[in-house]
Structures are given as structure tokens and as C-alpha cells.
């Protein structure tokens, strides 16, 4: 998918970022952010806002700090080494990279069925279209993006445009719903209630599975790699999480305004009901656009990143990569059209695979930064970054244990 025209020059003669590198960096940030902002992100944020009210602000703030600590390390190790996560895995322990790829592929396939389903529900809310038809049409649009002549540029542009659209529309609903912003800000520092479950769920939802690697792999494929790009890589990793955080905050405020106004959102379709309560029929259509944009960008992110784990950057041709990405989208769409949704059992297993991949993948990258500096092209890795990385990694272990529990319950 990294067509030759997309390859950016390293830096402009003046020492400033070349415009092609800048647009690639923007695309990578938004690919990571919009991969995180999927249908599940909207459902989770709504459910916790209804449950915790203003106290959810604290969980959002803490999860953003943890996400930044992990993403800073992931982007930097992948970017500076110039190697994908699974390639580093195989260099640390032969075969480990392929285990990582297998976990990611299974998780990506199952969750992509959910992404296609979300796109279908979005078209239903927008136009009253049958979700299966809407999901299939959305998948065709995603395939069209990858088949375009300059697919890399097309991916970068669509994720930036749809990412900004989601934030602007959700902000409009947040303003309409009139949330108690002062109360929410107070809870960032002095929470009325601390929910460890909310914090860990948000961290898993923002950097679990393929999401944590999406932006870094996109940068590599565009030629932005090596120690000389550390500043760009750092800025990209932090900004990607901040974009996700902004969307999380405005969605939280939009729902919070409706909930504190005394509205009952029911048990089903809480997010859609909240948007409708805030802005009537227009609100429902806006929700459709936001859900569709969240879903189709996640389809693009999941497909692109999953395929990047089972192909080689140097040995796989662009044509092969494109065929695999399109096949990935087609298979998951067919599964959605036939089944209507990913079976619950499959979701449980996919959740477990994603949960297990997180500490394995992060540990591989942190191990490279700590013990395999020979893979970092002479770069001296900052000690402080390793400390916060390993500290945040301990939380991913907890997430992994939690993700296996439902599998054990299935068989007990």
C-alpha cells in the first residue's frame, strides 16, 4: 500500500518538515486515533458516562496519561529501529513475531466484523438503510480507498477528514446538551468516585490489539524512520492519543449533558438516544454520521494494520499487500452479512487474544529499548521513557489476566 509517490523526503532543505512528511505524520496520528475511535469506543464511553456521571472525567484523564506513556515507547522503538513490531519480535525470540501476528490477525478479523456492523448501523441512523446493505456499501468504499492509485495518500486524507468531522459534530451535540463542565473539571482532580474498571477498559479500548501499532506502522511504510526522526515520531505519538482524548471528552460531555438533564437513555442504543434527546431528529442523523465515520475509519485501520503484521515491508509487493487488505475487508463483511454480528463466543476469544497481545507486544518493544540497543541504529534511549513504559506495562498484565477470565468462564 506504500506506493512510491507516497514516499516522503526526510526533511526540507530549510530543516523544516517537508510537506509530504508533515501530511504523512498527520495521517499516521489520525489513523491511530480513528482506529481507537470505533463503535465500541462510542458504546463504552456512553455506558460509563451513564454509570459514573461527572466522576468519569477522572478515569478519562488517567487513561490518557497511561496511553501516552505506552504510545511514546511503541512509536519510538518502531520508528527509530525502522522495523515493524513482529519483525522485532522475531529478532528478540525467533518465532515470537509470528505468535504476535497470529494473535493480532484473529483479533483484527473478529473486531472488524464489529466495525462493519457499526458502519451498517450508522447508515441506518443516517438514511434508514438496512444495516447489512449499509455495511456492505461501506466496506466497498473502504476497498475503493485501498485500490486507488495513491492508496497511502487516500488513507491519510480520509482518516483526517472523517476524524475531524466526528469531533466537530460531537462538539455540536455537547454544546446543545449543556453539560456541567465545571463539575467535570473538578472531578478530574477530585473525583467523587474512582473506577479502576473504567480506567483499564479505556486503556484496553484505546491501545488494545492492532490499534497501538497502526500509526507507527503507517509511518514506517511512508519512509519516516530512523533516529533523525525522533522529534516527529514523538510529536505524532502524543498527538494521536490527544486526538483520541479530545473525541472521548466531547462525547463524554455530550452524553453527560443529557444524563444530568434527567433523561432516561434506556438500556439499548444509549448513545443514539442521547444524541436524539440533545438535538431531536437532527441529533439522530448526526449520531449516524459519527458512528459511520468511527466505523469505516476503524475498518481501514484494522485491515491495514492486520495485513502489515503478516507481510514484509521489503519483500511483499504493493499489489500483494493491496489484495490482502481488500480480501481482509471482504471476508469480514461477508461474515457480517451472513451472521449479522460477530458471535459472542468469537468476541470473547478475540478479546482474550487482544488482551494477551498487549503485554507481549509492549514487552518486546521495551526489551529492545532496554537490552537490544543494537537494533536502534545507534540511538541512546532515554532512561525516563523506559521507566514510565515498564510502569505502564504492569497495567497491561492486569488487562491480559482480565481478558482471559471470560474464556475460562465459557468452559467452566
KOLTORNU-569447 format. One line per field, with one value per residue (C-alpha): x, y, z; residue in three letters. Coordinates in steps of 0.02 Angstrom, whole numbers, plus 50000, padded with zeros to 5 digits. Example, Ala and Ser with C-alpha at 12.3 -4.5 7.8 and 13.67 -1.06 7.14 Angstrom:
BEGIN
xx: [50615,50684]
yy: [49775,49947]
zz: [50390,50357]
aa: [ALA,SER]
//
This chain:
BEGIN
xx: [50000,50152,50154,50312,50228,50189,50371,50412,50578,50657,50667,50654,50817,50775,50774,50585,50475,50442,50257,50244,50318,50200,50046,50109,50133,49958,49888,49979,49914,49736,49749,49796,49662,49520,49568,49539,49377,49267,49089,49150,49230,49062,48968,49097,49105,48915,48893,49023,48954,48780,48854,48981,48919,49043,49163,49204,49311,49446,49452,49470,49614,49710,49686,49755,49914,49940,49905,50036,50167,50139,50121,50279,50378,50290,50310,50488,50555,50468,50512,50694,50731,50643,50563,50384,50331,50326,50498,50569,50478,50565,50735,50707,50649,50635,50452,50383,50341,50232,50140,50107,50046,49929,49851,49831,49756,49623,49576,49577,49464,49333,49332,49323,49156,49100,49170,49074,48919,48944,48954,48790,48705,48773,48693,48531,48531,48578,48463,48357,48456,48458,48617,48676,48665,48743,48884,48920,48920,49036,49155,49157,49205,49349,49406,49397,49514,49646,49626,49653,49813,49894,49818,49934,49884,49700,49706,49792,49664,49506,49555,49599,49438,49323,49417,49392,49210,49174,49250,49158,48988,49005,49059,48898,48796,48899,48858,48674,48661,48732,48842,48905,49083,49140,49086,49175,49337,49329,49314,49474,49569,49448,49342,49181,49214,49366,49327,49479,49370,49332,49517,49577,49433,49475,49662,49621,49499,49621,49780,49723,49752,49805,49769,49934,50034,49925,50009,50188,50173,50097,50245,50368,50279,50296,50483,50483,50606,50774,50847,50843,50652,50636,50552,50422,50389,50367,50250,50149,50127,50070,49956,49872,49823,49771,49655,49576,49564,49477,49347,49323,49299,49174,49074,49076,49015,48879,48809,48837,48730,48585,48605,48618,48464,48369,48340,48323,48428,48357,48463,48477,48559,48604,48719,48590,48456,48570,48606,48420,48375,48503,48457,48299,48292,48449,48538,48495,48562,48720,48741,48727,48867,48979,48951,48979,49139,49203,49164,49233,49397,49414,49384,49526,49640,49605,49629,49786,49872,49822,49894,50052,50081,50079,50177,50355,50394,50537,50486,50297,50245,50118,49999,50003,49976,49828,49748,49768,49691,49542,49520,49526,49385,49285,49295,49241,49100,49037,49039,48936,48810,48787,48790,48726,48858,49013,48958,48981,49099,49211,49212,49265,49412,49460,49458,49573,49694,49697,49722,49867,49949,49958,50086,50182,50197,50239,50366,50454,50472,50526,50651,50726,50741,50817,50927,50940,51002,51099,50931,50908,51035,51150,51010,51026,50856,50802,50801,50645,50547,50592,50538,50364,50350,50384,50270,50126,50166,50119,49942,49937,49974,49819,49719,49783,49728,49557,49538,49568,49437,49285,49368,49388,49206,49150,49222,49185]
yy: [50000,50114,50167,50253,50425,50423,50407,50570,50656,50660,50847,51003,51095,51230,51099,51110,50960,50927,50947,50764,50708,50825,50754,50576,50616,50690,50535,50418,50514,50508,50325,50281,50396,50342,50158,50184,50281,50137,50081,50002,50167,50255,50118,50111,50300,50313,50167,50234,50412,50346,50242,50363,50535,50677,50557,50477,50631,50564,50394,50481,50590,50444,50332,50468,50482,50292,50285,50420,50326,50169,50252,50356,50195,50097,50232,50272,50093,50050,50218,50226,50042,50053,49882,49827,49756,49574,49590,49650,49505,49378,49460,49456,49273,49176,49138,49263,49387,49258,49222,49409,49413,49265,49345,49511,49435,49336,49487,49602,49487,49468,49651,49706,49615,49733,49882,49836,49809,49983,50059,49973,50041,50214,50211,50151,50303,50420,50359,50218,50096,49909,49888,49739,49840,49992,49886,49807,49977,50050,49903,49936,50117,50057,49936,50079,50182,50043,50014,50198,50242,50328,50223,50290,50470,50419,50330,50480,50603,50503,50468,50652,50718,50592,50609,50798,50777,50663,50786,50938,50852,50780,50952,51024,50895,50932,51118,51079,50961,51090,50980,51037,51072,51147,50992,50880,50982,50972,50782,50771,50821,50772,50627,50584,50402,50310,50165,50055,49955,50112,50160,49988,49969,50137,50094,49925,50006,50143,50042,49859,49739,49817,49999,50030,49985,50070,50240,50179,50051,50185,50300,50160,50120,50302,50306,50408,50305,50318,50417,50579,50575,50557,50728,50692,50518,50586,50725,50602,50476,50606,50699,50536,50499,50681,50674,50515,50601,50754,50643,50547,50710,50790,50628,50616,50796,50770,50618,50698,50849,50735,50622,50766,50842,50691,50599,50409,50334,50157,50000,49987,50113,50234,50341,50362,50405,50535,50622,50620,50692,50830,50886,50794,50716,50811,50733,50558,50594,50670,50512,50410,50510,50498,50310,50279,50384,50295,50125,50149,50226,50078,49959,50047,50045,49864,49799,49899,49857,49672,49646,49742,49605,49461,49543,49605,49788,49744,49577,49597,49694,49835,49734,49582,49694,49781,49614,49551,49709,49701,49515,49551,49679,49564,49414,49513,49596,49428,49362,49512,49495,49308,49314,49491,49512,49427,49279,49315,49166,49232,49405,49329,49238,49390,49495,49369,49368,49558,49562,49438,49526,49692,49643,49529,49662,49804,49693,49652,49837,49887,49741,49805,49979,49908,49763,49763,49938,49863,49867,50055,50119,50197,50290,50313,50276,50394,50311,50407,50343,50163,50188,50254,50122,49974,50050,50064,49887,49818,49879,49784,49624,49657,49686,49520,49423,49505,49465,49278,49266,49262,49118,49017,49054,48989,48819,48809]
zz: [50000,50017,49835,49776,49756,49944,49996,50083,50079,50251,50280,50176,50139,50267,50404,50421,50395,50212,50171,50117,50284,50377,50290,50321,50506,50513,50427,50548,50700,50637,50581,50761,50835,50720,50740,50926,50897,50836,50875,51039,51092,51074,51168,51310,51333,51339,51461,51583,51573,51617,51759,51835,51783,51813,51903,51733,51696,51813,51726,51556,51618,51697,51545,51429,51535,51532,51344,51311,51415,51310,51139,51163,51182,51044,50911,50961,50960,50794,50715,50770,50730,50562,50593,50620,50789,50731,50648,50814,50899,50789,50822,51011,51010,50845,50809,50936,50798,50711,50875,50890,50710,50738,50894,50805,50648,50743,50849,50697,50595,50732,50783,50602,50589,50728,50634,50475,50582,50658,50483,50441,50597,50554,50381,50463,50580,50436,50297,50368,50260,50301,50408,50304,50142,50228,50298,50129,50040,50173,50150,49962,49997,50109,49973,49846,49956,49954,49766,49723,49631,49780,49918,50054,50021,50008,50178,50260,50192,50230,50412,50442,50363,50449,50615,50616,50561,50710,50833,50759,50754,50930,50995,50920,51018,51175,51161,51130,51280,51402,51515,51688,51628,51794,51890,51764,51779,51969,51956,51852,52010,52150,52086,52177,52131,52062,51945,51909,51789,51688,51679,51623,51498,51420,51408,51328,51208,51155,51131,51130,50986,50821,50874,50964,50806,50674,50670,50694,50552,50439,50472,50431,50267,50219,50247,50409,50511,50598,50745,50644,50651,50840,50861,50726,50797,50975,50918,50815,50957,51084,50963,50910,51091,51120,50967,51038,51207,51133,51050,51213,51310,51190,51179,51370,51385,51253,51346,51517,51472,51426,51579,51706,51623,51691,51527,51531,51391,51413,51401,51210,51092,51233,51125,50986,51115,51196,51030,50990,51162,51138,50961,50907,50733,50681,50830,50771,50596,50672,50776,50615,50533,50688,50707,50520,50518,50675,50599,50423,50486,50605,50457,50366,50520,50568,50391,50355,50520,50524,50350,50399,50529,50405,50263,50244,50212,50095,50018,49992,49837,49848,49738,49854,50005,49925,49875,50055,50131,50011,50048,50235,50217,50102,50220,50374,50276,50212,50391,50447,50305,50341,50532,50566,50703,50770,50878,51065,51087,50949,51029,51196,51113,51010,51169,51253,51105,51103,51291,51281,51134,51228,51363,51243,51108,51228,51320,51155,51113,51289,51290,51127,51204,51365,51309,51118,51083,50936,50843,50872,50744,50874,50964,51154,51227,51368,51539,51597,51449,51492,51673,51627,51491,51607,51741,51616,51554,51726,51693,51527,51625,51730,51570,51500,51654,51646,51460,51490,51629,51510,51412,51573,51619,51448,51485,51672]
aa: [UNK,UNK,UNK,UNK,UNK,UNK,UNK,UNK,UNK,UNK,UNK,UNK,UNK,UNK,UNK,UNK,UNK,UNK,UNK,UNK,UNK,UNK,UNK,UNK,UNK,UNK,UNK,UNK,UNK,UNK,UNK,UNK,UNK,UNK,UNK,UNK,UNK,UNK,UNK,UNK,UNK,UNK,UNK,UNK,UNK,UNK,UNK,UNK,UNK,UNK,UNK,UNK,UNK,UNK,UNK,UNK,UNK,UNK,UNK,UNK,UNK,UNK,UNK,UNK,UNK,UNK,UNK,UNK,UNK,UNK,UNK,UNK,UNK,UNK,UNK,UNK,UNK,UNK,UNK,UNK,UNK,UNK,UNK,UNK,UNK,UNK,UNK,UNK,UNK,UNK,UNK,UNK,UNK,UNK,UNK,UNK,UNK,UNK,UNK,UNK,UNK,UNK,UNK,UNK,UNK,UNK,UNK,UNK,UNK,UNK,UNK,UNK,UNK,UNK,UNK,UNK,UNK,UNK,UNK,UNK,UNK,UNK,UNK,UNK,UNK,UNK,UNK,UNK,UNK,UNK,UNK,UNK,UNK,UNK,UNK,UNK,UNK,UNK,UNK,UNK,UNK,UNK,UNK,UNK,UNK,UNK,UNK,UNK,UNK,UNK,UNK,UNK,UNK,UNK,UNK,UNK,UNK,UNK,UNK,UNK,UNK,UNK,UNK,UNK,UNK,UNK,UNK,UNK,UNK,UNK,UNK,UNK,UNK,UNK,UNK,UNK,UNK,UNK,UNK,UNK,UNK,UNK,UNK,UNK,UNK,UNK,UNK,UNK,UNK,UNK,UNK,UNK,UNK,UNK,UNK,UNK,UNK,UNK,UNK,UNK,UNK,UNK,UNK,UNK,UNK,UNK,UNK,UNK,UNK,UNK,UNK,UNK,UNK,UNK,UNK,UNK,UNK,UNK,UNK,UNK,UNK,UNK,UNK,UNK,UNK,UNK,UNK,UNK,UNK,UNK,UNK,UNK,UNK,UNK,UNK,UNK,UNK,UNK,UNK,UNK,UNK,UNK,UNK,UNK,UNK,UNK,UNK,UNK,UNK,UNK,UNK,UNK,UNK,UNK,UNK,UNK,UNK,UNK,UNK,UNK,UNK,UNK,UNK,UNK,UNK,UNK,UNK,UNK,UNK,UNK,UNK,UNK,UNK,UNK,UNK,UNK,UNK,UNK,UNK,UNK,UNK,UNK,UNK,UNK,UNK,UNK,UNK,UNK,UNK,UNK,UNK,UNK,UNK,UNK,UNK,UNK,UNK,UNK,UNK,UNK,UNK,UNK,UNK,UNK,UNK,UNK,UNK,UNK,UNK,UNK,UNK,UNK,UNK,UNK,UNK,UNK,UNK,UNK,UNK,UNK,UNK,UNK,UNK,UNK,UNK,UNK,UNK,UNK,UNK,UNK,UNK,UNK,UNK,UNK,UNK,UNK,UNK,UNK,UNK,UNK,UNK,UNK,UNK,UNK,UNK,UNK,UNK,UNK,UNK,UNK,UNK,UNK,UNK,UNK,UNK,UNK,UNK,UNK,UNK,UNK,UNK,UNK,UNK,UNK,UNK,UNK,UNK,UNK,UNK,UNK,UNK,UNK,UNK,UNK,UNK,UNK,UNK,UNK,UNK,UNK,UNK,UNK,UNK,UNK,UNK,UNK,UNK,UNK,UNK,UNK,UNK,UNK,UNK,UNK,UNK,UNK,UNK,UNK,UNK,UNK,UNK,UNK,UNK,UNK,UNK,UNK,UNK,UNK,UNK,UNK,UNK,UNK]
//
